[in-house]
Amino acid sequence: MYNTWEELEQGIQNCQKCKLYTNRKNIVFGEGNREANVMFVGEGPGADEDTQGLPFVGKARTTYE
């Protein structure tokens, strides 16, 4: 188990637990407030997420600022 976000991110850098690792360009770890009370977890990353290394990007992304 991981104790910090940094440990978790480092731990998935070379993850090979599913077939996504065979073609990925980047890991898609996440972004945002690491102290938040709510976390959104998406499905496997699509092409836009893989290219940018960011979650929830591409046609369906809506920005609330």
Backbone hydrogen bonds, N-H to C=O, Kabsch-Sander energy under -0.5 kcal/mol:
donor,donor_aa,acceptor,acceptor_aa,energy
8,L,4,T,-1.9
9,E,5,W,-2.7
10,Q,6,E,-2.4
11,G,7,E,-2.2
12,I,8,L,-1.3
13,Q,9,E,-0.6
13,Q,10,Q,-0.9
15,C,12,I,-1.4
21,Y,18,C,-1.1
22,T,19,K,-1.6
23,N,20,L,-1.1
24,R,20,L,-1.3
29,F,27,I,-0.7
34,R,32,G,-0.6
36,A,33,N,-1.4
41,V,39,M,-0.5
42,G,40,F,-0.5
50,D,46,G,-2.5
51,T,47,A,-2.5
52,Q,48,D,-2.2
53,G,49,E,-2.6
54,L,49,E,-0.7
61,R,58,G,-1.5
64,Y,62,T,-0.5
65,E,63,T,-0.6
